[in-house]
Amino acid sequence: MLELDCDNYSNATMRGLRTLQHEVLESLACGKPLLDTMNELCRRAEQLAPGVICSILTVDREGRLHPLTGPSLADEDSASLAADFGEPVEVNDIENDPHWVEFRARALPLGLPACWRSPIRGSDGRVIGTFAIYYRSRREAGALDRTIASTCVHLCAIALEQEERDQRIRRLAYFDAVTGVANRASMEQCGEAAIAAAIANGFGAAIYGIDLDNFKEINDTLGHRAGDILLRSVAERISSILNEGDIIARIGGDEFAVVRSNAASPADVRGFAMRLMEAMAAPFDLEEAMATVGVSVGIARAPDDGHDLRTLMRKADFALYDAKSSGRGHFRFFDPKIESRVAANRRIWQDLRQAVASGEFELHFQPIVALDITRVCGYEALLRWRHPRDGLRAPEDFFPVAAKAGLLYEIGDWIVNEACASAAALPPDTRVGVNVSQAQLERSGFAGRLAEAIAAAGLSPARIEIEVGGSAELAADTETLDCLSQIRALGVSVALDDFGAGGAALAHLYAFPVDRVKISRPLIRDAQTRPRAATIVKTIVGLARDLGLATTAEGVETDAQLRMLRQFGCDEIQGFVISPPRPLSSFLEHAEKAHPPSSRA
């Protein structure tokens, strides 16, 4: 609290100053608006020193002055008298003072020929404002004026710093720290009101859920600073195409939302989506690199799709999910069919988490027969999910959802461990093939975990074969290729799966460290009726032989296909002509008959 010199002033003056302090501090404690509090401060000061006019200006962090209040001046007059003085300045003749050359033509017509101005400093010493007393006659500031000014400057410093703190808190509460646009909380508050008003006025509204297509790659390769620059740039580009009354918010890591409160027609809603995509098309300057970023957009409309923000956001999210599933750079309107499809996937998602915990997964095995000896030489382990409600489900029904749910690694590790344990129960002259995704190979330590699973099963590494599908990304990933080399160094063989279809191509035979080529089911199917396909199969078999690689034909279903493959010199076959995938117990019983315990290693 500022100490007042009671000896030099009347009791009435001192009571007035104490009342001024008390009322200002009480206003601040009660959270009254800054402008109201500062208006009252100026009026009280003017009452204590009749014939003076007080004004307060604020100074932002860039050093710009902003008129706050001058209750005895018109707003434009208060603004016109703004001058940046960082030190106390006493001017008893504005008309002839060199500092006031720019402002004298504004002050003198108001009948203000003299001024006492003092800077308001924050606790860190920065000038955060100025407090000025203007006189209606040429004169110097008296002792009372200086005391009043000191008291007011002290109170202004407390008030302005509290306002800065409150603004920072409000900004943290309602604005995104990285981009400066509204955050989710702010959007929920303002967006709800905007939608209600738009519906009431018959304008219609639209919600746009916006997701950056390759933000993670930029963040991972260029760093978080580049990611933050990108987010700010995206927010600026979106803001540049908004109309007055529209709201933009960052609602997640790389997710934005726009609320447009005047979007009456489908054509207008679609037109904005197209402008949004166009705004993102140009490369972004991230300082160290240029990057092109696409966006996926989901759209919900009011009142067609809902009347409240929560409902519309949920439906825009469904549409966004559909847009992303269709590939990058798309926008989609909400459709009830999308909701049903997404809801089904989310049920699978929830059920999958329960499946992992409850042990609902199991492996089925499909025999692989060596054609030279016409005997089972191995099995491929195939994942099945015994769903408590839907029954047995194949991987294509749930694996994409498992990947998005982050369960791929956990399920993948279970498959490897279960396959190794199962291989130990099968005859010692058979191997077990295990399908492994690129994501599993990219994960650090896969070869080590495979070695642990083999050791835990008491198994020879030669009894396990890792099957991997080819892709352009896999062929270019040095870490993944190193992992495959580590796997082979363990004594585990590697097979290039689904060759002749999908991503596997001739280039992968050169790039991959593999031991076997598994010829795809579609190619085997077509080879029986299409001469070109038959020629391709024959060529693959011959090329693999020349490269010292074994060949296995997948999906063999007829005797005619079997005879053709034997004629081509294919090493092994796998398919329904031998057996469909079955539980391990089906084959163990047969294996016991063929290999009595006394004869098994």
Residue pairs with C-beta under 8 A, 6 or more apart in sequence:
1 21
2 21
2 150
2 151
2 154
2 155
4 14
4 17
4 18
4 147
4 151
5 147
6 14
8 143
8 147
9 17
9 144
9 147
13 48
13 144
16 44
16 47
16 48
17 48
17 147
17 148
17 151
19 44
20 41
20 44
20 45
20 48
20 151
20 152
20 155
21 151
21 155
23 40
23 44
24 37
24 40
24 41
24 155
24 158
24 159
25 155
25 158
27 36
27 37
27 40
28 37
28 158
28 159
28 162
34 68
34 159
34 160
34 163
35 68
35 69
37 159
38 56
38 68
38 69
38 156
38 159
39 69
39 71
41 54
41 56
41 152
41 155
41 156
41 159
42 54
42 55
42 56
42 69
42 70
42 71
42 72
42 152
43 71
43 72
45 52
45 54
45 133
45 148
45 152
46 52
46 53
46 54
46 72
48 144
48 148
49 133
49 144
49 145
49 148
51 135
51 136
51 137
52 133
52 134
52 135
52 136
52 145
53 70
53 72
53 73
53 112
53 133
53 134
53 136
54 70
54 71
54 72
54 131
54 132
54 133
54 134
54 152
55 67
55 69
55 70
55 73
55 78
55 81
55 131
55 132
55 134
56 68
56 69
56 70
56 120
56 129
56 130
56 131
56 132
56 156
57 65
57 66
57 67
57 68
57 78
57 82
57 129
57 130
57 132
58 65
58 66
58 68
58 128
58 129
58 160
59 65
59 66
59 84
59 127
59 128
59 129
59 130
60 66
61 126
63 84
65 82
65 83
65 84
65 130
66 82
67 75
67 78
67 79
67 82
68 129
69 78
70 77
70 78
70 81
73 81
73 110
77 106
77 110
80 103
80 106
81 103
81 106
81 107
81 112
81 132
81 134
83 99
83 100
83 102
83 103
83 117
85 99
85 117
85 119
85 130
86 119
86 127
87 119
88 116
88 117
88 118
88 119
89 99
89 115
89 116
89 117
90 115
90 116
90 117
90 140
90 141
91 97
91 99
91 100
91 114
91 115
91 116
91 117
92 114
92 138
92 139
92 140
93 113
93 114
93 138
94 100
94 103
94 104
94 107
94 108
94 112
94 113
94 114
94 115
95 104
95 108
95 113
97 104
100 107
107 113
107 115
107 134
111 136
112 134
112 135
112 136
113 135
113 136
113 137
113 138
114 134
114 135
114 137
114 138
114 139
114 140
115 132
115 133
115 134
115 135
116 132
116 133
116 135
116 141
116 145
116 146
116 149
117 130
117 131
117 132
117 133
118 130
118 131
118 132
118 149
118 150
118 153
119 127
119 129
119 130
119 153
120 127
120 128
120 129
120 130
120 131
120 153
120 156
120 157
120 160
121 127
121 128
121 157
122 128
122 157
122 160
122 161
122 164
123 157
123 161
128 157
128 160
128 161
128 164
129 156
129 157
129 160
131 149
131 152
131 153
131 156
133 141
133 145
133 148
133 149
141 149
171 177
173 185
173 186
174 182
174 183
174 185
174 186
174 189
175 181
175 182
175 183
175 186
176 182
176 183
176 235
176 249
176 250
178 228
178 231
178 232
178 250
179 231
179 232
179 234
179 235
179 250
180 232
180 235
181 235
181 239
181 248
181 249
181 250
181 256
182 190
182 247
182 248
182 249
182 250
183 249
183 250
183 251
184 249
184 250
184 251
184 252
186 249
187 247
187 249
187 251
187 257
187 259
187 309
188 309
188 310
190 247
190 259
191 207
191 247
191 249
191 257
191 259
191 309
192 308
192 309
194 205
194 245
194 247
194 259
194 261
195 205
195 259
195 261
195 302
195 307
195 308
195 309
195 312
196 307
197 261
198 204
198 205
198 261
198 262
198 263
198 302
199 205
199 302
199 303
199 307
202 264
203 261
203 262
203 263
203 264
204 262
204 263
204 264
204 265
204 301
204 302
204 303
205 259
205 260
205 261
205 262
205 263
205 301
205 302
205 312
206 259
206 260
206 263
206 269
206 272
206 299
206 300
206 301
206 302
207 257
207 258
207 259
207 260
207 299
207 300
207 301
207 302
207 309
207 312
207 313
207 315
207 316
208 257
208 258
208 260
208 272
208 273
208 276
208 297
208 298
208 299
208 316
209 255
209 257
209 297
209 298
209 299
209 300
209 313
209 316
209 317
209 319
209 320
210 238
210 255
210 256
210 257
210 258
210 276
210 295
210 296
210 297
210 320
211 254
211 255
211 295
211 296
211 297
211 320
211 324
212 230
212 234
212 254
212 255
212 293
212 294
212 295
213 293
213 294
213 295
213 296
213 324
213 328
213 329
214 293
214 294
214 328
215 227
215 230
215 231
215 253
215 254
215 293
216 254
218 226
218 227
218 230
218 286
218 291
218 293
219 226
219 227
222 286
222 288
222 289
222 291
225 287
226 286
226 287
226 288
226 289
226 291
229 284
229 286
229 287
230 284
230 286
230 291
230 293
231 250
231 254
233 284
233 285
234 256
234 280
234 284
234 293
235 248
235 250
235 256
237 279
237 280
238 248
238 256
238 258
238 276
238 279
239 248
240 279
241 272
241 275
241 276
241 279
242 248
242 258
242 260
243 260
243 262
245 261
245 262
246 258
246 259
246 260
246 261
247 258
247 259
247 261
248 256
248 257
248 258
249 256
249 257
249 258
249 259
250 256
251 257
257 313
257 316
258 276
259 309
260 269
260 272
263 269
263 272
263 301
266 301
266 333
269 299
269 301
269 333
273 297
273 299
273 331
274 331
276 295
276 297
276 331
277 294
277 295
277 297
277 329
277 331
280 293
280 294
280 295
281 292
283 290
283 291
283 292
284 290
284 291
284 292
284 293
294 328
294 329
295 329
296 320
296 323
296 324
296 328
296 329
296 330
296 331
297 320
297 323
297 330
297 331
297 332
298 316
298 317
298 318
298 319
298 320
298 321
298 322
298 323
298 331
298 332
298 334
299 316
299 319
299 331
299 332
299 333
299 334
300 306
300 312
300 313
300 315
300 316
300 319
300 333
300 334
301 312
301 333
301 334
302 312
305 311
305 312
305 315
305 334
306 312
306 315
315 334
315 339
316 334
318 334
318 338
318 339
318 342
319 332
319 333
319 334
319 335
319 338
320 332
321 338
321 342
322 332
322 335
322 338
322 341
322 342
323 330
323 331
323 332
324 330
326 332
332 338
345 401
348 397
348 398
348 401
349 401
349 404
349 405
351 387
352 398
352 401
352 402
352 405
352 407
353 405
353 407
354 360
355 361
355 385
355 387
356 407
356 410
356 411
356 414
360 385
360 386
360 387
360 388
361 383
361 384
361 385
361 386
361 411
361 414
361 415
362 383
362 384
362 385
362 386
362 583
363 381
363 382
363 383
363 384
363 415
363 418
363 419
363 422
363 584
364 381
364 382
364 384
364 581
364 582
364 583
364 584
365 379
365 380
365 381
365 382
365 422
365 432
365 581
365 582
365 583
365 584
365 587
366 379
366 380
366 382
366 574
366 575
366 578
366 579
366 580
366 581
366 582
367 376
367 378
367 379
367 574
367 578
367 579
367 587
368 376
368 377
368 378
368 379
368 380
368 433
368 552
368 572
368 573
368 574
368 578
369 375
369 376
369 377
369 572
369 573
369 574
369 578
370 376
370 377
370 571
370 572
371 565
371 566
371 570
371 571
371 572
371 573
372 571
376 430
376 578
377 429
377 430
377 431
377 572
378 430
378 431
378 432
378 433
378 465
378 572
379 426
379 430
379 431
379 432
379 433
379 587
380 432
380 433
380 435
380 467
380 574
380 581
381 415
381 418
381 419
381 422
381 432
381 433
381 434
381 435
382 395
382 435
382 581
383 395
383 399
383 411
383 415
383 435
384 392
384 393
384 394
384 395
384 581
385 392
385 393
385 395
385 397
385 398
386 392
386 393
387 393
399 408
402 408
402 411
403 437
403 439
408 437
408 439
408 440
409 439
409 440
409 443
412 436
412 437
412 440
413 449
415 434
415 435
416 434
416 436
416 449
416 450
416 453
417 453
417 456
419 432
419 434
419 464
420 432
420 453
420 454
420 456
420 457
420 459
420 464
421 456
421 457
422 432
422 584
423 430
423 431
423 432
423 457
423 459
423 463
423 464
424 457
424 458
424 459
424 463
425 584
425 588
426 432
426 584
426 587
426 588
426 591
427 591
427 594
427 595
427 600
428 460
428 463
428 600
428 601
430 463
431 462
431 463
431 464
431 465
431 493
432 463
432 464
432 465
433 465
433 466
433 467
433 495
434 464
434 465
434 466
434 467
435 467
435 468
435 497
436 446
436 466
436 467
436 468
438 468
438 469
438 471
438 473
438 474
438 477
438 480
440 446
441 468
441 474
441 480
441 483
441 484
442 477
442 479
442 480
442 483
446 483
446 487
447 483
447 486
447 487
447 490
450 464
450 466
450 487
450 490
450 492
451 461
451 490
454 460
454 461
454 463
454 464
454 490
454 492
460 491
461 490
461 491
461 492
462 491
462 492
462 493
464 492
464 493
465 492
465 493
465 494
465 495
465 515
465 516
466 484
466 487
466 492
466 493
466 494
466 495
467 494
467 495
467 497
467 518
468 474
468 484
468 494
468 495
468 496
468 497
468 512
469 496
469 497
469 498
469 502
469 503
469 504
470 496
470 497
470 498
470 499
470 502
470 503
470 504
470 505
470 508
470 512
471 502
471 503
471 504
472 503
474 480
474 503
474 508
475 481
475 507
475 508
475 511
475 512
481 511
481 512
481 513
484 494
484 512
484 513
484 514
485 513
487 494
488 494
488 513
488 515
493 515
493 516
494 512
494 513
494 514
494 515
494 516
495 514
495 515
495 516
495 517
495 518
495 552
496 504
496 508
496 509
496 512
496 514
496 516
496 517
496 518
497 504
497 518
498 504
498 518
498 520
498 521
498 554
499 508
499 517
499 518
499 519
499 520
499 540
500 519
500 520
500 522
500 523
500 536
500 537
500 540
501 520
501 521
501 522
501 523
502 520
504 520
506 543
508 514
509 517
509 543
509 544
509 547
509 549
514 549
515 549
515 550
516 549
516 550
516 551
516 552
517 540
517 544
517 549
517 550
517 551
517 552
518 551
518 552
518 553
518 554
518 574
519 537
519 540
519 541
519 551
519 552
519 553
519 554
519 570
520 554
520 555
521 554
521 555
521 575
522 555
523 533
523 536
523 537
524 537
524 553
524 554
524 555
524 556
524 561
524 565
524 575
525 555
525 557
525 561
526 533
527 533
527 534
527 536
527 537
527 561
527 564
528 534
528 558
528 560
528 561
528 564
534 564
537 553
537 564
537 565
537 568
537 570
538 568
540 551
541 551
541 565
541 568
541 569
541 570
542 568
542 569
544 550
544 551
545 551
545 569
550 571
550 572
551 570
551 571
551 572
552 570
552 571
552 572
552 573
552 574
553 561
553 565
553 570
553 572
553 573
553 574
553 575
554 574
554 575
555 574
555 575
555 576
556 562
556 565
556 573
556 574
556 575
556 576
556 577
556 578
557 575
557 576
557 577
558 577
559 577
561 575
561 577
562 573
562 577
565 573
